[in-house]
Structures are given as C-alpha cells and as structure tokens.
C-alpha cells in the first residue's frame, strides 16, 4: 500500500485558472464565446488573432489546447504571412 501516490490537485487547478484567463482574452479579442470557434474564422483573421495572443506571451501549446488549432498552425501564424518568413536555405 505504500507504493501509491496522491496526485497534487492544486497544480491542475492552477493550470485551469490560467486557461480560463486565456479564454477571456480570446473572447475579448475576437468576440467568440468559445475559443474552439476560432477554427471557424477565415485564415487571415485567425492568424491575426493568434499573432496578437503570441505577442501577449501566451504559449503556443496552451493555445493549441484551448483552441483546438494544432501547434504547427499556431507556430506558422506566429511567424506571419508566408512571404514575410525567412527562406530555408536547405529547401530553396
């Protein structure tokens, strides 16, 4: 019986509170009630909102979890439009 560990519930509660704050910010920026609805926005509008959130220091993985938009898509949106991104010398 000594091999069982009790999970720390407080750390999960803190993460939920942080996620709630980001949900409020998403609601204020794009006027959506549920952050998951960002998937329905036009690509340019969605990327602008994601860029704004990144400038507010919201982590990409947190955005992925809350919005349901993949980490890769969030990362590309953070980088800006394709023509503004630096070229990869290995795939030129």
Order of alpha helices (4+ residues) and beta strands (2+ residues): alpha-alpha-alpha-alpha
